[in-house]
Amino acid sequence: MMSNDGQSSICLPATLPDAIGPVVQEQVFLEGRTFVIKRPAEPDRLLDHPSVHEAFARDEYMPYWADLWPAARMLAKAILHEEWPRGLAALELGCGLGLPGIAALARGMHVTFSDYDATALEFAATNARLNGFTDFELLAMDWRRPPARTFPLILGSDLLYEERNVAPVVELLTRTLGAGGICLLTDQDRKPAPLLRQMLIEKGFTFTTQMMRAGQPGLRVKGTLYRIQKLKDER
C-alpha cells in the first residue's frame, strides 16, 4: 500500500517497461536464509534508453535501483545478524530492489520502502511478496523533501555514489530519524565517504564503523557499515 503522508502525490520518475527489458529471479543466501529477488536481467541496458537520458538531463537521475549492489547485501546481513523489537518501524531509503527492507521484514519489522523511482517501488513490493511478506508501505520520495514523520530505524545502502547526495541524506536523517533512533548505512567505501563523516559530526550525530564484505559468489566487495545515532532531537 502507498503511504499517505503526502509524498505519494509527488511527480517522480518511473522507469519504462521497454527500458527494463527481460527480468530474472534469483536466490540470495544470507545468514542461513534464502531470499528470492526479481530484477532486470541486464541493468546496464537501462542506461542507454532515451527516457533515462531525459531523466538525467532534468535532474541528473540514473536508475541505479536495477542492480543488486554488494552494499545492499552487506546491509541485509547486518540486519539479519541482530535481534530487533517486533513491529519496529523502519524506513529504507533508496530501496531499489528492496533486499535490506525484506531482511527487516524477516526480522519482524514494519517496513516503509522508499525510492525516487516508482518502478523501483514496484519491484521492492513484488520482491517482498515473493518472500511471503505483506506488512510494508511504499513511499515515493525525493531525499530533498523528506516525509513529515520520524522513524526509530532508517536503513540505507550505497546511497553516496556522488558527493551531491551527501548533504540531502544527512539533512534527511536530521529531520526523519527519531530521537535515540539508529540509522544503519552501508557504503562501498566510495569517494564521498569522508564528506559523510564530516557532515554527520557537524550535525551532532554519533556513529561507529564496521568493515563488511559481501557480493555474489566469486566477487566479494569490501565496504563499511555505519551505525549512526541521533541522541537528541536537534530540530
JOWO-V164823 format. One record per residue. N is the residue number from 1. PSI is psi in whole degrees, 0 to 359 (none if undefined). NEAR is the number of other ideal C-beta (glycine too) atoms within 8 Angstrom. D_CENTER is the distance of its C-alpha to the mean C-alpha in Angstrom with 1 decimal. Layout:
BEGIN
n->{N & N}
psi->{PSI & PSI}
near->{NEAR & NEAR}
d_center->{D_CENTER & D_CENTER}
END
This chain:
BEGIN
n->{1 & 2 & 3 & 4 & 5 & 6 & 7 & 8 & 9 & 10 & 11 & 12 & 13 & 14 & 15 & 16 & 17 & 18 & 19 & 20 & 21 & 22 & 23 & 24 & 25 & 26 & 27 & 28 & 29 & 30 & 31 & 32 & 33 & 34 & 35 & 36 & 37 & 38 & 39 & 40 & 41 & 42 & 43 & 44 & 45 & 46 & 47 & 48 & 49 & 50 & 51 & 52 & 53 & 54 & 55 & 56 & 57 & 58 & 59 & 60 & 61 & 62 & 63 & 64 & 65 & 66 & 67 & 68 & 69 & 70 & 71 & 72 & 73 & 74 & 75 & 76 & 77 & 78 & 79 & 80 & 81 & 82 & 83 & 84 & 85 & 86 & 87 & 88 & 89 & 90 & 91 & 92 & 93 & 94 & 95 & 96 & 97 & 98 & 99 & 100 & 101 & 102 & 103 & 104 & 105 & 106 & 107 & 108 & 109 & 110 & 111 & 112 & 113 & 114 & 115 & 116 & 117 & 118 & 119 & 120 & 121 & 122 & 123 & 124 & 125 & 126 & 127 & 128 & 129 & 130 & 131 & 132 & 133 & 134 & 135 & 136 & 137 & 138 & 139 & 140 & 141 & 142 & 143 & 144 & 145 & 146 & 147 & 148 & 149 & 150 & 151 & 152 & 153 & 154 & 155 & 156 & 157 & 158 & 159 & 160 & 161 & 162 & 163 & 164 & 165 & 166 & 167 & 168 & 169 & 170 & 171 & 172 & 173 & 174 & 175 & 176 & 177 & 178 & 179 & 180 & 181 & 182 & 183 & 184 & 185 & 186 & 187 & 188 & 189 & 190 & 191 & 192 & 193 & 194 & 195 & 196 & 197 & 198 & 199 & 200 & 201 & 202 & 203 & 204 & 205 & 206 & 207 & 208 & 209 & 210 & 211 & 212 & 213 & 214 & 215 & 216 & 217 & 218 & 219 & 220 & 221 & 222 & 223 & 224 & 225 & 226 & 227 & 228 & 229 & 230 & 231 & 232 & 233 & 234 & 235}
psi->{156 & 143 & 150 & 36 & 19 & 342 & 333 & 343 & 355 & 137 & 101 & 163 & 158 & 128 & 128 & 149 & 320 & 346 & 331 & 318 & 203 & 153 & 156 & 161 & 121 & 160 & 136 & 125 & 120 & 128 & 42 & 6 & 157 & 127 & 150 & 127 & 125 & 132 & 162 & 136 & 330 & 78 & 326 & 335 & 336 & 327 & 342 & 358 & 141 & 323 & 328 & 320 & 321 & 318 & 324 & 322 & 326 & 316 & 23 & 36 & 136 & 141 & 64 & 348 & 337 & 349 & 148 & 93 & 149 & 324 & 329 & 321 & 319 & 313 & 318 & 319 & 315 & 320 & 315 & 337 & 345 & 161 & 141 & 152 & 132 & 134 & 0 & 133 & 124 & 139 & 124 & 121 & 137 & 55 & 333 & 237 & 348 & 12 & 311 & 319 & 324 & 321 & 321 & 321 & 321 & 338 & 9 & 13 & 164 & 117 & 136 & 111 & 127 & 146 & 159 & 335 & 123 & 329 & 325 & 318 & 322 & 317 & 318 & 317 & 317 & 316 & 322 & 316 & 324 & 331 & 8 & 18 & 142 & 352 & 69 & 164 & 161 & 137 & 111 & 119 & 134 & 126 & 333 & 352 & 75 & 157 & 156 & 55 & 165 & 159 & 143 & 341 & 127 & 135 & 140 & 140 & 131 & 48 & 345 & 46 & 347 & 147 & 329 & 345 & 341 & 307 & 313 & 323 & 316 & 320 & 321 & 318 & 321 & 321 & 330 & 340 & 123 & 158 & 129 & 2 & 171 & 140 & 126 & 120 & 128 & 142 & 141 & 35 & 48 & 169 & 326 & 358 & 315 & 323 & 322 & 311 & 318 & 314 & 326 & 317 & 317 & 328 & 1 & 14 & 152 & 151 & 153 & 162 & 150 & 131 & 136 & 155 & 139 & 168 & 185 & 159 & 127 & 355 & 83 & 141 & 140 & 144 & 190 & 135 & 121 & 128 & 102 & 132 & 140 & 109 & 332 & 164 & 116 & 356 & none}
near->{4 & 8 & 11 & 5 & 9 & 7 & 13 & 11 & 4 & 9 & 2 & 10 & 8 & 7 & 14 & 9 & 4 & 6 & 12 & 11 & 10 & 6 & 9 & 8 & 7 & 8 & 7 & 12 & 6 & 11 & 6 & 3 & 8 & 6 & 15 & 11 & 14 & 11 & 13 & 12 & 7 & 7 & 8 & 6 & 10 & 14 & 8 & 6 & 11 & 5 & 9 & 14 & 8 & 8 & 12 & 10 & 5 & 6 & 5 & 5 & 10 & 8 & 14 & 9 & 14 & 13 & 8 & 11 & 11 & 13 & 14 & 15 & 14 & 15 & 18 & 15 & 13 & 13 & 14 & 12 & 6 & 7 & 3 & 11 & 5 & 6 & 7 & 11 & 10 & 15 & 13 & 17 & 13 & 13 & 15 & 16 & 15 & 15 & 16 & 14 & 16 & 15 & 15 & 15 & 14 & 11 & 11 & 9 & 13 & 10 & 15 & 14 & 16 & 15 & 14 & 11 & 13 & 10 & 12 & 16 & 15 & 8 & 14 & 17 & 12 & 9 & 16 & 16 & 9 & 10 & 11 & 4 & 10 & 5 & 6 & 13 & 10 & 14 & 15 & 13 & 14 & 8 & 12 & 5 & 7 & 10 & 11 & 5 & 6 & 9 & 13 & 10 & 15 & 15 & 16 & 13 & 14 & 14 & 11 & 13 & 8 & 6 & 8 & 7 & 12 & 12 & 8 & 10 & 14 & 13 & 9 & 11 & 14 & 11 & 9 & 12 & 13 & 8 & 8 & 8 & 13 & 10 & 15 & 15 & 12 & 17 & 15 & 11 & 7 & 9 & 4 & 12 & 11 & 6 & 9 & 14 & 9 & 8 & 11 & 11 & 8 & 6 & 10 & 7 & 11 & 6 & 10 & 6 & 8 & 8 & 8 & 12 & 9 & 11 & 8 & 6 & 3 & 4 & 6 & 9 & 10 & 8 & 15 & 11 & 14 & 13 & 11 & 14 & 11 & 16 & 7 & 6 & 5 & 7 & 4}
d_center->{17.9 & 16.9 & 16.5 & 19.7 & 18.9 & 19.9 & 16.7 & 17.2 & 20.4 & 18.9 & 19.7 & 16.6 & 16.7 & 16.6 & 17.1 & 20.6 & 21.7 & 24.2 & 21.6 & 19.5 & 22.7 & 23.0 & 20.3 & 20.5 & 19.6 & 19.1 & 19.2 & 16.9 & 18.8 & 17.2 & 19.3 & 22.0 & 20.0 & 19.5 & 16.7 & 17.2 & 14.8 & 16.0 & 15.1 & 17.2 & 19.9 & 20.3 & 17.1 & 19.4 & 21.7 & 19.3 & 20.0 & 23.7 & 23.6 & 25.4 & 22.8 & 20.2 & 22.9 & 23.5 & 20.0 & 20.0 & 23.4 & 22.4 & 19.3 & 18.5 & 15.6 & 14.8 & 13.0 & 11.0 & 8.9 & 12.1 & 12.0 & 10.9 & 10.5 & 12.2 & 9.6 & 7.5 & 11.0 & 11.7 & 9.2 & 10.4 & 13.9 & 13.7 & 12.8 & 15.6 & 17.9 & 18.4 & 20.0 & 18.5 & 20.5 & 20.6 & 19.2 & 17.0 & 14.7 & 11.0 & 8.5 & 4.7 & 3.9 & 3.7 & 3.3 & 6.2 & 8.5 & 7.0 & 8.5 & 7.2 & 7.7 & 10.9 & 11.9 & 11.8 & 13.9 & 16.1 & 16.7 & 18.0 & 15.4 & 15.0 & 11.4 & 10.3 & 7.7 & 7.3 & 7.5 & 10.4 & 11.8 & 13.6 & 14.0 & 10.4 & 10.7 & 13.9 & 12.8 & 10.2 & 13.2 & 15.6 & 13.9 & 13.8 & 17.5 & 18.4 & 17.7 & 19.8 & 17.5 & 18.1 & 17.3 & 14.2 & 13.8 & 12.3 & 11.8 & 12.4 & 11.5 & 12.6 & 11.4 & 15.2 & 16.0 & 14.1 & 15.3 & 18.6 & 17.6 & 16.4 & 14.4 & 15.6 & 12.3 & 9.0 & 6.2 & 4.2 & 5.1 & 7.6 & 7.2 & 11.0 & 12.7 & 15.1 & 17.0 & 16.8 & 13.1 & 14.1 & 16.3 & 14.2 & 11.3 & 14.2 & 16.0 & 13.3 & 13.3 & 17.0 & 17.2 & 14.7 & 14.7 & 17.9 & 20.8 & 20.7 & 17.0 & 14.7 & 11.3 & 10.2 & 8.7 & 9.5 & 11.1 & 13.5 & 16.1 & 16.0 & 18.7 & 17.0 & 16.6 & 20.0 & 19.3 & 16.3 & 18.7 & 21.4 & 19.7 & 18.4 & 22.0 & 23.4 & 21.4 & 22.8 & 19.8 & 20.6 & 18.6 & 19.3 & 18.1 & 18.4 & 18.7 & 16.8 & 17.6 & 16.0 & 16.3 & 18.5 & 22.1 & 24.1 & 21.3 & 19.7 & 17.8 & 18.1 & 15.4 & 15.0 & 13.4 & 13.7 & 14.8 & 15.1 & 17.6 & 19.1 & 22.7 & 23.9 & 23.2 & 23.8 & 24.1}
END
